[in-house]
Amino acid sequence: MIKFHENFVTDANGKRKAVVIDIEEYQTILEELEELEAIRAYDAAKLSNDEEIPFEDAIAEIKKAH
């Protein structure tokens, strides 16, 4: 589990409106999300009946999509 130290921006009533985190923690979150996306793509591919392709080709296709 990612541990980070967030700070909240609140309105005049004290209601949380936004979150501020350290840039390094933000980068870590982005990296984790990217890894999760790859895992989900792998899981979807395993469940499909599509033809298998080499790993390098799959990575190239994923990169083209982003």
DOZA-681212 format. One record per residue (C-alpha): chain; x, y, z; residue in one letter; residue number from 1. Coordinates in steps of 0.1 Angstrom, whole numbers, plus 5000, padded with zeros to 4 digits. Layout:
// DOZA-681212
{chain:A, X:X, Y:Y, Z:Z, resn:A, resi:NUM}
...
This chain:
// DOZA-681212
{chain:A, X:5000, Y:5000, Z:5000, resn:M, resi:1}
{chain:A, X:5013, Y:5034, Z:4991, resn:I, resi:2}
{chain:A, X:5016, Y:5057, Z:5021, resn:K, resi:3}
{chain:A, X:5016, Y:5094, Z:5015, resn:F, resi:4}
{chain:A, X:5010, Y:5126, Z:5034, resn:H, resi:5}
{chain:A, X:4982, Y:5146, Z:5019, resn:E, resi:6}
{chain:A, X:4971, Y:5181, Z:5027, resn:N, resi:7}
{chain:A, X:4936, Y:5192, Z:5021, resn:F, resi:8}
{chain:A, X:4923, Y:5225, Z:5006, resn:V, resi:9}
{chain:A, X:4891, Y:5234, Z:5023, resn:T, resi:10}
{chain:A, X:4863, Y:5259, Z:5017, resn:D, resi:11}
{chain:A, X:4851, Y:5285, Z:5042, resn:A, resi:12}
{chain:A, X:4830, Y:5258, Z:5058, resn:N, resi:13}
{chain:A, X:4858, Y:5234, Z:5063, resn:G, resi:14}
{chain:A, X:4846, Y:5211, Z:5035, resn:K, resi:15}
{chain:A, X:4875, Y:5193, Z:5017, resn:R, resi:16}
{chain:A, X:4877, Y:5205, Z:4981, resn:K, resi:17}
{chain:A, X:4912, Y:5194, Z:4969, resn:A, resi:18}
{chain:A, X:4942, Y:5174, Z:4979, resn:V, resi:19}
{chain:A, X:4978, Y:5185, Z:4978, resn:V, resi:20}
{chain:A, X:5006, Y:5158, Z:4978, resn:I, resi:21}
{chain:A, X:5043, Y:5158, Z:4973, resn:D, resi:22}
{chain:A, X:5054, Y:5155, Z:4937, resn:I, resi:23}
{chain:A, X:5074, Y:5123, Z:4944, resn:E, resi:24}
{chain:A, X:5043, Y:5107, Z:4959, resn:E, resi:25}
{chain:A, X:5023, Y:5118, Z:4929, resn:Y, resi:26}
{chain:A, X:5048, Y:5102, Z:4906, resn:Q, resi:27}
{chain:A, X:5046, Y:5070, Z:4926, resn:T, resi:28}
{chain:A, X:5009, Y:5070, Z:4923, resn:I, resi:29}
{chain:A, X:5011, Y:5074, Z:4885, resn:L, resi:30}
{chain:A, X:5036, Y:5046, Z:4883, resn:E, resi:31}
{chain:A, X:5014, Y:5023, Z:4903, resn:E, resi:32}
{chain:A, X:4984, Y:5032, Z:4881, resn:L, resi:33}
{chain:A, X:5004, Y:5024, Z:4850, resn:E, resi:34}
{chain:A, X:5014, Y:4990, Z:4864, resn:E, resi:35}
{chain:A, X:4977, Y:4983, Z:4873, resn:L, resi:36}
{chain:A, X:4967, Y:4992, Z:4838, resn:E, resi:37}
{chain:A, X:4992, Y:4967, Z:4824, resn:A, resi:38}
{chain:A, X:4980, Y:4940, Z:4847, resn:I, resi:39}
{chain:A, X:4944, Y:4946, Z:4837, resn:R, resi:40}
{chain:A, X:4954, Y:4945, Z:4800, resn:A, resi:41}
{chain:A, X:4971, Y:4912, Z:4806, resn:Y, resi:42}
{chain:A, X:4941, Y:4898, Z:4824, resn:D, resi:43}
{chain:A, X:4918, Y:4909, Z:4796, resn:A, resi:44}
{chain:A, X:4941, Y:4893, Z:4770, resn:A, resi:45}
{chain:A, X:4942, Y:4860, Z:4789, resn:K, resi:46}
{chain:A, X:4904, Y:4859, Z:4790, resn:L, resi:47}
{chain:A, X:4900, Y:4867, Z:4753, resn:S, resi:48}
{chain:A, X:4902, Y:4841, Z:4725, resn:N, resi:49}
{chain:A, X:4925, Y:4864, Z:4705, resn:D, resi:50}
{chain:A, X:4956, Y:4851, Z:4688, resn:E, resi:51}
{chain:A, X:4988, Y:4853, Z:4708, resn:E, resi:52}
{chain:A, X:5014, Y:4878, Z:4698, resn:I, resi:53}
{chain:A, X:5050, Y:4883, Z:4709, resn:P, resi:54}
{chain:A, X:5054, Y:4904, Z:4741, resn:F, resi:55}
{chain:A, X:5074, Y:4931, Z:4723, resn:E, resi:56}
{chain:A, X:5046, Y:4935, Z:4697, resn:D, resi:57}
{chain:A, X:5020, Y:4938, Z:4725, resn:A, resi:58}
{chain:A, X:5040, Y:4965, Z:4743, resn:I, resi:59}
{chain:A, X:5044, Y:4984, Z:4711, resn:A, resi:60}
{chain:A, X:5006, Y:4983, Z:4705, resn:E, resi:61}
{chain:A, X:4999, Y:4995, Z:4741, resn:I, resi:62}
{chain:A, X:5024, Y:5024, Z:4737, resn:K, resi:63}
{chain:A, X:5007, Y:5034, Z:4704, resn:K, resi:64}
{chain:A, X:4973, Y:5036, Z:4722, resn:A, resi:65}
{chain:A, X:4986, Y:5062, Z:4747, resn:H, resi:66}
